[in-house]
Structures are given as C-alpha cells and as structure tokens.
Amino acid sequence: MGSFIVFGGSIIATWYLAMIYESTEFMLLVYLEAALFVLSFFMVWYRKFTVSIKVVVPVDIAEPGKETLVKLCTKNKGFRAVARAKALLFVEDLCTGTRTKEWVRLSVMPKGETSFVRMVSFSGTGTYRLRIKKLRLYDGTGLFYGTVKGKSEAQIRVLPKLHDIPVRLSLSVRNFYGESDVYDEHVPGFDHSELFAVREYQKGDRLQNIHWKLTAKQDELMVKEHSLPKACPVVLFLAFTPKKRTKRREKMVPYLEAAASLSFSLTDAGCPHYVAWYDEGEQDIVRMRVDDEESLFLFLGLLMDIRWKVPKEELLLRYKEKYRMEPFVWALSLDEKLVLKRNDEVLAELLPKDIAKSLEQIELVL
C-alpha cells in the first residue's frame, strides 16, 4: 500500500502547484491523477476478492539433486486479466525447520484457471513443505498492488540415494517357510487354505489332493495344487533418535540412505523382509513388508514421515512379543550411530561422511 501513499502525495503536490501558478494544465493533471488513483484502488480491491492461488505437486516423490515439477494454479472469477502478479513461495525443510523463500512472477487469465509451471530442485533427502504465503496483484499501471494471503500448501518427499550392497542368501533363507498372507505366484506349496492350481493327475500324486468334483466333470483325474506362503526370513530393525535438532539433518541423511539401501539390496536379492521401527505417533512398534519394487517405493515414501522414537525395552524383544507366532532367521539392526548388526554380531560401523563407500564394502551373508 506504500505506492498508494506516494501517489496520493504526488496528487497533493500537483494540486499545490496548480494553486500557486493558477495553471489549468496542472489542475487537469490533478483530475487525471485522482481518477487514476480511484480507478486503480477499486481495481486492486476488486481483484483481492476474485483471485485465489494454490500450489500443486503432481508427483510428490522426487530424487535429490533433480528438478521437480511444481504448479502454481490461479483461479480468477473476475472479467479482467491480471497482467502482473507475484507469489511468495516458501520451501520448508520439515527435518530441520529451515526455510527459503522466492518471489515468482506470473499472470492471471480472466474467468478461469491458469497454471504456472515451476521447476524446483531439492539437494537433500527428507520431506519438504511448499507453501504460498501471499499473492500480490498489480493494477494495469504496475504501480499499485493488493495482497491476497495464501493458505495453500503441499508436501514433497525427496527419496534417499540407493546404494547396491552385495547379498548372499543361504538355503535356510531361500527355503524358509512360515505363515504369511502373501503366496508365491510361480511355485506350489503345502498351504491347504489357498489353492494354487488344478492339473491332471501324475504318478506319485497323493489321493488326498484329487479334485473329485472336477474329476467327475472331465472324466479324468484332476489334482489340486496348494499355495506356498512367502514368509519373511529377515527383519530389518531401525532405531533413529537424534536428540539435538541442529544435528538432525547431519545424521538423518546418511541414516536414511543406509536403511533404504539395505532394504533395496535385500529386495534385489529376492529376499522378502519386514522393516520394523518404533513409531512415536502409534506408541508401538510398526512394521512393513517389502518384497518387490512397488512395496519398496511405498516404504521409501513412508520412511520420510516416520516419527522416530526408541521404546524403553529393546526393539527386538518388543517385536518378538508382538509377533511371537512369526519366527524369522535373521535380525538386522541399524542404530543412530550407523552400527549394523546381524543378530548380536556387529557387521559394520558405517561412516556418515562417506556412507556410499561404507555400504559398498559390506557383504551381507544371510
């Protein structure tokens, strides 16, 4: 509104000169300036009630260092376009609380919606919040503007970098059987609660597996094949609780890279596994099954939003208490000091400043 004050002062100054010199030209200029002042004031006032803006992130998952598409969508109910406007875009790192801001220039079309595309890059892993704090709408002269407060926000998750870790699976892991709600799509098994396929009878098949109803219809012996449960022989325990907020970013990025790389390498080796942690919001241990690319990226997205907390008792003991009927072969654990353990054996002490090299030197034998 400072421009209105300056322009109002110029009108008074022009009127003063017109009075002193008794100039008709100066007085005409006063009238023109006053008319422009009133017109601009009402135009800016009108636009404040007809124009709105929101920030939209079409894909809320990004990779560090790569540009991500961000859309600033304006909606104009008025009949006139806004040739000049500026939006104040805030980007906040929810991990550290640090914020950056930028004024983005755009224009608004009349009677409809306008999308302005902006490419934004994020250097670090974590969750970021994008927020439009205010929108400045200028009049036709570009001298005056009104401010619309923004209430729109969106979040984007920047995934950690994935590093390949060599994994060797033993026969006890490859042939691990246990209860599971997930079944192998290619190999039959022994679970009578789930039917895998029906085929013709072969020598050596058990009589208990004959499908008598289908046999009667097709006039030849048909045998039921049962499904094979895909249990998880490995559980990856995550415990991350940095006490000082200032060091949270410094510790979190290498920790997330290590956790994500472990889960990625196990998945790549064909080892279904659970990832378990203690969630502050749930006040309980939480786990997620990871066994394919889809579940891996679901886990990586969730990894950005975990509210970390370590329970009073040991994480492994709490897990065994909660899931006492689900045995496993190996327990991998990664603490906030980046110490990787297999059961009670220390496999590696990773270096946060060179996490990629530290992970490459590990070989997981499970």
Long-range contacts (C-beta under 8 A, 24 or more apart in sequence): 3-143, 3-144, 3-145, 4-37, 4-41, 4-144, 7-33, 7-37, 7-143, 7-144, 8-37, 11-37, 36-141, 40-139, 40-140, 40-141, 40-143, 40-144, 41-144, 43-80, 43-139, 43-140, 44-137, 44-138, 44-139, 44-144, 44-145, 44-146, 45-146, 46-78, 47-78, 47-80, 47-82, 47-137, 47-146, 48-137, 48-146, 48-147, 48-148, 50-76, 50-77, 50-78, 51-75, 51-76, 51-77, 51-78, 51-82, 51-85, 51-108, 51-135, 51-137, 51-148, 52-148, 53-87, 53-132, 53-135, 53-148, 53-150, 53-152, 54-132, 54-150, 54-152, 55-89, 55-130, 55-131, 55-132, 55-152, 55-153, 55-154, 56-115, 56-154, 57-130, 57-154, 57-155, 57-156, 60-154, 60-155, 60-156, 60-157, 61-156, 61-157, 61-159, 61-297, 61-300, 61-301, 62-122, 62-156, 62-157, 62-158, 62-159, 63-158, 63-159, 64-122, 64-123, 64-124, 64-125, 64-158, 64-159, 64-160, 64-161, 65-121, 65-122, 65-123, 66-121, 67-119, 67-120, 67-121, 68-119, 68-120, 68-121, 68-122, 68-156, 69-117, 69-118, 69-119, 70-117, 70-118, 70-119, 70-120, 70-130, 70-154, 71-115, 71-116, 71-117, 71-118, 72-104, 72-106, 72-115, 72-116, 72-118, 72-132, 73-113, 73-114, 73-115, 73-116, 74-106, 74-108, 74-113, 74-114, 74-115, 74-116, 74-135, 75-112, 75-113, 76-108, 76-109, 76-110, 76-111, 76-112, 76-113, 76-114, 77-111, 78-110, 78-111, 79-110, 79-111, 80-110, 81-107, 81-108, 81-109, 81-110, 82-107, 82-108, 82-137, 82-138, 83-107, 83-138, 83-140, 84-138, 84-142, 85-135, 85-136, 85-137, 85-138, 86-135, 86-136, 86-138, 87-132, 87-134, 87-135, 87-136, 87-150, 88-132, 88-133, 88-134, 88-135, 88-136, 88-150, 89-118, 89-130, 89-131, 89-132, 89-133, 90-129, 90-130, 90-131, 90-132, 90-133, 91-120, 91-128, 91-129, 91-130, 92-128, 92-129, 92-130, 92-131, 93-124, 93-126, 93-128, 93-249, 94-126, 94-127, 94-128, 94-129, 94-155, 95-126, 95-127, 95-248, 95-249, 95-252, 96-245, 96-246, 96-248, 96-249, 97-245, 101-133, 108-137, 122-156, 122-158, 124-158, 124-249, 124-253, 125-158, 125-159, 125-160, 125-161, 125-252, 125-253, 125-256, 125-257, 125-304, 126-157, 126-158, 126-249, 126-252, 126-253, 126-256, 126-304, 127-155, 127-156, 127-157, 127-158, 127-304, 127-305, 128-155, 128-156, 128-157, 128-158, 129-153, 129-154, 129-155, 130-154, 130-155, 130-156, 157-301, 157-304, 157-305, 158-304, 159-260, 159-300, 159-301, 159-304, 160-253, 160-256, 160-257, 160-259, 160-260, 160-261, 160-300, 160-303, 161-257, 161-260, 161-261, 161-356, 162-257, 162-260, 162-261, 162-264, 163-257, 163-261, 163-355, 163-356, 163-359, 163-360, 164-261, 164-264, 164-265, 164-268, 164-360, 165-261, 165-262, 165-265, 165-359, 165-360, 165-362, 165-363, 165-364, 166-265, 166-362, 166-363, 166-364, 167-265, 167-266, 167-268, 167-269, 167-271, 167-363, 167-364, 167-366, 168-269, 168-363, 168-364, 168-365, 168-366, 169-269, 169-270, 169-271, 169-366, 170-365, 170-366, 172-233, 172-329, 173-233, 173-234, 173-271, 173-329, 173-330, 173-366, 176-231, 176-233, 176-329, 177-228, 177-229, 177-231, 178-229, 178-231, 178-232, 178-233, 178-326, 178-327, 178-328, 179-229, 179-231, 179-325, 179-326, 180-229, 180-230, 180-231, 180-232, 182-229, 182-230, 182-272, 182-289, 182-291, 183-227, 183-228, 183-229, 183-230, 184-227, 184-228, 184-229, 184-230, 187-228, 188-225, 188-226, 188-227, 188-228, 189-226, 189-227, 189-228, 189-229, 190-226, 190-228, 191-226, 191-227, 191-228, 191-229, 192-226, 193-227, 194-226, 194-227, 194-229, 195-224, 195-225, 195-226, 195-227, 196-225, 196-226, 196-227, 196-228, 197-224, 197-225, 198-222, 198-223, 198-224, 198-225, 199-223, 199-225, 230-272, 230-291, 231-272, 231-326, 232-272, 232-273, 232-274, 232-289, 232-291, 232-328, 233-271, 233-272, 233-273, 233-328, 233-329, 233-330, 233-366, 234-266, 234-271, 234-272, 234-273, 234-274, 234-328, 234-329, 234-330, 234-331, 234-332, 234-366, 235-273, 235-274, 235-275, 235-276, 235-287, 235-319, 235-328, 235-330, 235-331, 235-332, 236-262, 236-263, 236-266, 236-273, 236-274, 236-275, 236-276, 236-332, 236-333, 236-334, 237-276, 237-277, 237-315, 237-316, 237-319, 237-331, 237-332, 237-333, 237-334, 238-275, 238-276, 238-277, 238-306, 238-333, 238-334, 239-277, 239-278, 239-308, 239-310, 239-315, 239-333, 239-334, 239-335, 239-336, 240-277, 240-306, 240-308, 240-335, 240-336, 241-308, 241-309, 241-310, 241-336, 242-336, 250-352, 251-336, 251-352, 254-338, 254-350, 254-352, 254-353, 254-355, 255-334, 255-336, 255-338, 255-352, 256-303, 256-304, 257-355, 257-356, 257-359, 258-334, 258-338, 258-340, 258-350, 258-355, 258-359, 259-303, 259-334, 260-300, 260-303, 261-359, 262-332, 262-334, 262-340, 262-364, 263-290, 263-296, 263-299, 263-300, 264-296, 265-364, 266-290, 266-364, 267-291, 267-292, 267-293, 267-295, 267-296, 271-366, 274-328, 275-299, 276-315, 276-319, 277-306, 277-308, 277-315, 278-308, 278-309, 278-310, 278-311, 278-315, 278-318, 279-306, 279-307, 279-308, 279-309, 280-307, 280-308, 280-309, 281-307, 284-322, 285-311, 285-315, 285-318, 285-319, 285-322, 287-319, 287-323, 329-366, 330-366, 332-364, 342-366
